[in-house]
Amino acid sequence: MVKPLICLCLTGASIEEDLALIKRYRSYIDLVELRVDFLDENDRLNIRDFPSRAGLPCILTIRRTIDGGQYAEGEAARSMLFARALAFADEDKRKNFAYVDFEEDFHIPSLQDAALAYGTKIIRSFHDMKNPVKNLAEKLRAMRSSRFEIPKIAFMPKSLADVTDMYRAMQHFEGSDQIIVAMGSIGLPTRILAEKFHSYLTYTSPADLELSLSDIGHTDPKTLEEIYHFHDINGSTKIFGITGYPLKYTSSPKMHNTLFKEEKINSVYIPFKSETASDAAEFARELGIKGFSVTIPHKEEIIKYLSEVDEKVKEIGACNTVINKNGVWTGYNTDCTGFSKALLEFTGLKNLKHKKVAIIGAGGAAKAVAYAVKELGGKACIFNRTVTKARSLADKFGFAYATLGYETTELLKKYSEIIIQTTSKGMGSTESSSEANDPLWYYDFTGNEMVYDIVYEPAVTPIMERAEKAGCKVHNGYTMLKYQGEEQFRLFKSVK
């Protein structure tokens, strides 16, 4: 199998628009897929000359609606378009389509013969837009009718376990050409790690929202190359990553992959989204992942899948870093170290002695924050909607606790010198403060509070915006991410 290629899917409404996209991304891509089904009707008649204008190998695709495409005019009309695009082959093969995508059930002998006669490789594709393919290995073998065709299977996984199953199946296909894609955000590892999944290529689309196919898991080629260094990934590349759910916003891949690149370490750090900690642990074991970060909501649950944990994890009851050393999975907590450094930098204090601190939330992140506040000498009250969770965390560190709501406002005021927001509320929100995105929506800031929100996306969360308007000193969680990430990277580097 050749080294996996980056293919840019062209979904413009006109040929000129698609050519402009090639110009923008040319330095990042190896070939393009002309999605004729996205073109306006008039431009569909002018596709024959596209390869010579593109200056890159081109895949000809006219995707039906049943397979996730836009073409609904019927098979007769689609066959005519294929014929028009493949006709009048040039002696210079660079001016012909290098590949044509025919679905598994689309068999027109004249088109197949024309493609093969003109040196156009056939991609024989199968798509399931709703479900995983459970018998993937058998189906691939059945689709491989000749050495002149490249079988392609793309499906929508229901969970990360489906991606793990795909990886297992694909270990039998090293050395052969096939295209394998798990769609959607859960399938992102199959796109980044095309080398490990033995896929001939990986599909990307433009970053522009209206031209992107992000709903089926595409990323843009610039991100794939500049963040994940796709073309540098090889059989010896070590895999690291981050897991959580919904894992929509994370700067960790950029941070760690930049450090790997700077230190010339052959490693890649990827997101692998999972609803359950058990699926994440199984995925990591199956792929031989050397270490991974753990975020909401798995920081507590992941512990049961580890062989060992350090003293901080034992004390805190939450783990945000896992290392695989010779098959032994060990958990660490670098959140507390990163938070302590970031908080003292934000407040300008040397410690928290004589300070009263309100900790909002009682999840895995709150546990690390509570540990750090205790270590720094502060007195705290844990505010959480579920009071039993607040009590459990507070009792561990000798803190006060209360429900999170309007009825405990007076108590919140007593602990409001420093307010630390540890929940996911406000993450990704671009709207003004509301009950849905601001855990303290009912609280009127006086301007004397210092507010630290561990969320870092957006840079100014709804609670921060409201506190800042009242005159409060505010800060987001990016420095915590940075400092705990540096500690994680030190652990990652220790893995041989």
ChimeraX attribute file (.defattr): number of C-alpha atoms within 10 A of each C-alpha:
attribute: neighborCount
match mode: 1-to-1
recipient: residues
	/A:1	13
	/A:2	12
	/A:3	14
	/A:4	23
	/A:5	18
	/A:6	25
	/A:7	22
	/A:8	28
	/A:9	27
	/A:10	27
	/A:11	23
	/A:12	23
	/A:13	18
	/A:14	18
	/A:15	22
	/A:16	13
	/A:17	13
	/A:18	23
	/A:19	16
	/A:20	14
	/A:21	19
	/A:22	22
	/A:23	11
	/A:24	12
	/A:25	16
	/A:26	18
	/A:27	11
	/A:28	20
	/A:29	20
	/A:30	16
	/A:31	22
	/A:32	27
	/A:33	24
	/A:34	26
	/A:35	22
	/A:36	28
	/A:37	22
	/A:38	21
	/A:39	23
	/A:40	13
	/A:41	12
	/A:42	9
	/A:43	14
	/A:44	20
	/A:45	13
	/A:46	14
	/A:47	20
	/A:48	22
	/A:49	13
	/A:50	21
	/A:51	22
	/A:52	17
	/A:53	12
	/A:54	21
	/A:55	16
	/A:56	19
	/A:57	19
	/A:58	26
	/A:59	25
	/A:60	27
	/A:61	21
	/A:62	25
	/A:63	20
	/A:64	17
	/A:65	12
	/A:66	12
	/A:67	15
	/A:68	12
	/A:69	15
	/A:70	16
	/A:71	20
	/A:72	13
	/A:73	11
	/A:74	9
	/A:75	12
	/A:76	8
	/A:77	12
	/A:78	18
	/A:79	15
	/A:80	12
	/A:81	19
	/A:82	21
	/A:83	17
	/A:84	15
	/A:85	22
	/A:86	22
	/A:87	15
	/A:88	11
	/A:89	18
	/A:90	12
	/A:91	9
	/A:92	8
	/A:93	15
	/A:94	15
	/A:95	20
	/A:96	27
	/A:97	28
	/A:98	21
	/A:99	22
	/A:100	25
	/A:101	22
	/A:102	24
	/A:103	21
	/A:104	15
	/A:105	9
	/A:106	13
	/A:107	11
	/A:108	10
	/A:109	9
	/A:110	9
	/A:111	18
	/A:112	17
	/A:113	12
	/A:114	15
	/A:115	23
	/A:116	14
	/A:117	11
	/A:118	18
	/A:119	16
	/A:120	24
	/A:121	20
	/A:122	22
	/A:123	22
	/A:124	23
	/A:125	23
	/A:126	21
	/A:127	20
	/A:128	17
	/A:129	17
	/A:130	11
	/A:131	14
	/A:132	21
	/A:133	20
	/A:134	12
	/A:135	11
	/A:136	17
	/A:137	16
	/A:138	10
	/A:139	14
	/A:140	22
	/A:141	11
	/A:142	10
	/A:143	17
	/A:144	16
	/A:145	12
	/A:146	8
	/A:147	11
	/A:148	13
	/A:149	22
	/A:150	22
	/A:151	28
	/A:152	24
	/A:153	21
	/A:154	20
	/A:155	21
	/A:156	23
	/A:157	23
	/A:158	16
	/A:159	17
	/A:160	24
	/A:161	18
	/A:162	22
	/A:163	26
	/A:164	22
	/A:165	17
	/A:166	23
	/A:167	19
	/A:168	15
	/A:169	17
	/A:170	19
	/A:171	13
	/A:172	11
	/A:173	16
	/A:174	14
	/A:175	10
	/A:176	13
	/A:177	20
	/A:178	24
	/A:179	22
	/A:180	27
	/A:181	26
	/A:182	27
	/A:183	28
	/A:184	18
	/A:185	23
	/A:186	25
	/A:187	27
	/A:188	22
	/A:189	23
	/A:190	24
	/A:191	25
	/A:192	25
	/A:193	21
	/A:194	25
	/A:195	25
	/A:196	22
	/A:197	26
	/A:198	25
	/A:199	26
	/A:200	21
	/A:201	22
	/A:202	24
	/A:203	24
	/A:204	26
	/A:205	25
	/A:206	24
	/A:207	16
	/A:208	10
	/A:209	9
	/A:210	10
	/A:211	17
	/A:212	20
	/A:213	21
	/A:214	19
	/A:215	10
	/A:216	18
	/A:217	22
	/A:218	24
	/A:219	23
	/A:220	22
	/A:221	25
	/A:222	21
	/A:223	15
	/A:224	20
	/A:225	17
	/A:226	14
	/A:227	19
	/A:228	23
	/A:229	18
	/A:230	24
	/A:231	17
	/A:232	14
	/A:233	21
	/A:234	16
	/A:235	8
	/A:236	9
	/A:237	15
	/A:238	19
	/A:239	20
	/A:240	25
	/A:241	24
	/A:242	23
	/A:243	27
	/A:244	21
	/A:245	16
	/A:246	14
	/A:247	18
	/A:248	12
	/A:249	12
	/A:250	14
	/A:251	12
	/A:252	18
	/A:253	18
	/A:254	16
	/A:255	17
	/A:256	25
	/A:257	23
	/A:258	18
	/A:259	15
	/A:260	18
	/A:261	16
	/A:262	9
	/A:263	10
	/A:264	9
	/A:265	13
	/A:266	15
	/A:267	23
	/A:268	24
	/A:269	27
	/A:270	23
	/A:271	23
	/A:272	24
	/A:273	24
	/A:274	24
	/A:275	17
	/A:276	18
	/A:277	23
	/A:278	17
	/A:279	19
	/A:280	25
	/A:281	20
	/A:282	15
	/A:283	21
	/A:284	21
	/A:285	15
	/A:286	12
	/A:287	15
	/A:288	14
	/A:289	19
	/A:290	24
	/A:291	27
	/A:292	26
	/A:293	25
	/A:294	25
	/A:295	21
	/A:296	17
	/A:297	21
	/A:298	23
	/A:299	25
	/A:300	21
	/A:301	15
	/A:302	22
	/A:303	23
	/A:304	11
	/A:305	15
	/A:306	15
	/A:307	12
	/A:308	17
	/A:309	20
	/A:310	12
	/A:311	12
	/A:312	18
	/A:313	23
	/A:314	15
	/A:315	14
	/A:316	23
	/A:317	21
	/A:318	27
	/A:319	30
	/A:320	28
	/A:321	29
	/A:322	30
	/A:323	25
	/A:324	22
	/A:325	13
	/A:326	9
	/A:327	12
	/A:328	12
	/A:329	19
	/A:330	19
	/A:331	30
	/A:332	22
	/A:333	28
	/A:334	24
	/A:335	27
	/A:336	26
	/A:337	19
	/A:338	24
	/A:339	25
	/A:340	22
	/A:341	16
	/A:342	23
	/A:343	24
	/A:344	14
	/A:345	12
	/A:346	17
	/A:347	17
	/A:348	9
	/A:349	10
	/A:350	11
	/A:351	16
	/A:352	20
	/A:353	14
	/A:354	9
	/A:355	16
	/A:356	21
	/A:357	26
	/A:358	25
	/A:359	28
	/A:360	24
	/A:361	25
	/A:362	26
	/A:363	23
	/A:364	24
	/A:365	26
	/A:366	25
	/A:367	29
	/A:368	29
	/A:369	26
	/A:370	28
	/A:371	22
	/A:372	22
	/A:373	25
	/A:374	17
	/A:375	15
	/A:376	16
	/A:377	14
	/A:378	18
	/A:379	20
	/A:380	25
	/A:381	26
	/A:382	30
	/A:383	26
	/A:384	22
	/A:385	15
	/A:386	13
	/A:387	16
	/A:388	14
	/A:389	19
	/A:390	26
	/A:391	21
	/A:392	14
	/A:393	25
	/A:394	21
	/A:395	13
	/A:396	14
	/A:397	18
	/A:398	13
	/A:399	19
	/A:400	18
	/A:401	23
	/A:402	22
	/A:403	20
	/A:404	20
	/A:405	16
	/A:406	12
	/A:407	11
	/A:408	13
	/A:409	16
	/A:410	11
	/A:411	15
	/A:412	25
	/A:413	18
	/A:414	13
	/A:415	20
	/A:416	23
	/A:417	16
	/A:418	23
	/A:419	22
	/A:420	24
	/A:421	27
	/A:422	23
	/A:423	22
	/A:424	18
	/A:425	19
	/A:426	26
	/A:427	20
	/A:428	18
	/A:429	16
	/A:430	13
	/A:431	11
	/A:432	13
	/A:433	20
	/A:434	14
	/A:435	11
	/A:436	11
	/A:437	20
	/A:438	23
	/A:439	24
	/A:440	22
	/A:441	16
	/A:442	14
	/A:443	17
	/A:444	12
	/A:445	20
	/A:446	12
	/A:447	14
	/A:448	14
	/A:449	21
	/A:450	22
	/A:451	26
	/A:452	23
	/A:453	25
	/A:454	24
	/A:455	24
	/A:456	21
	/A:457	19
	/A:458	14
	/A:459	16
	/A:460	22
	/A:461	27
	/A:462	25
	/A:463	25
	/A:464	24
	/A:465	15
	/A:466	20
	/A:467	22
	/A:468	19
	/A:469	11
	/A:470	15
	/A:471	14
	/A:472	18
	/A:473	18
	/A:474	21
	/A:475	24
	/A:476	23
	/A:477	21
	/A:478	17
	/A:479	19
	/A:480	24
	/A:481	23
	/A:482	18
	/A:483	20
	/A:484	24
	/A:485	21
	/A:486	17
	/A:487	17
	/A:488	24
	/A:489	17
	/A:490	11
	/A:491	16
	/A:492	21
	/A:493	14
	/A:494	9
	/A:495	13
	/A:496	9
